[in-house]
Each structure stands twice: as C-alpha cells, then as structure tokens.
C-alpha cells in the first residue's frame, strides 16, 4: 500500500475551471482596461466616451479581484 506525502513537490490539481484561472481572467481585465482607455481617447462617438470611465473602472476592479485567483 502506497501513501501520498502531502508535502511532496508534485503540483496539486486545482478545482477551479480552466476559464476562471488567473492568467485568462487577467488577460480579459487588461483588455477591458485598454478598451476603456481607447474609448476615452477616441473623438468620434459620444456614447463610447460616456462609458469609458465605467469600462476602465470595471477592468481595474476585475484585475484587482482576479489577482487573488489561483494559478
């Protein structure tokens, strides 16, 4: 009978779905931040300018929250 050492160097399998891991969610948050800044800087559509701050703020809040997710 083999026993498993809990302190071994084998990587543990996370229970989080692959889409909710840190790397893809940080990428999405970064895209939201960039989209918000681009919306702020464009001179064509007032509706894009109107929602630019909210989009940037959502991206920053998401990035802050997602940075606590597991790898």
N, C-alpha and C positions, 0 to 999 in steps of 0.2 A: 504494500500500500504506500503510495507516494503522498507526501504532504506538500502543500504550497506555502512557501515562505512569503508572508505579506510584505516583507521589506526587500524583496528581490528587485532587480533593476528592470524587470520586464514592464513594458508600458501597459497601463491599465486601460481597459476599454471603457469609453465614456458612454453614458446612457443618453446623451443629448443627440438629437438628429443631426445629420451632417449639415443641413441648411442653417442650423442655429449655432454652429461653431463660431469662434471668434473671427477667423480670417474672412469668410464670405460676408459676415454682417458688418465688419469694419470697412470692407470694400464698398458695401452699399451705403453706409453712413458717409464715407468720403465722397461718393458720387453725389449724394444729396447736398453736401456742403458745397461742392463745386457747382452744382446746378443752381443753388441759391445765389452764389456769387455771380455767376453768369447772368442770371435773371436780373440781378441788381444793376449790372453794368450795361445791359442792352438798352438801346434808345427807341425801340420800335413799338412795343406793346405795354400799355399801362397796367394791364392785368398781371403780366409777368412781374413787373416791378412791384406791384401791390403785394404779391405773395412771396417775394424774395426773402424778406426777413424771416417769415414763418418757416420757410423751407430750410434756410440756413440754421435757424434755431433748432428745428427738428433733427437735422443732421448732427449738430453738435451734441444735443442731448442723447441721441441714439449712440453716437460714438462713445460718449462717457459711460453709458449703461453697458454697452457691448464689450467694453474693455475688461469687464469683470467676468465675462463668459469663459468657459474652459477652452483650451486649445483644441 
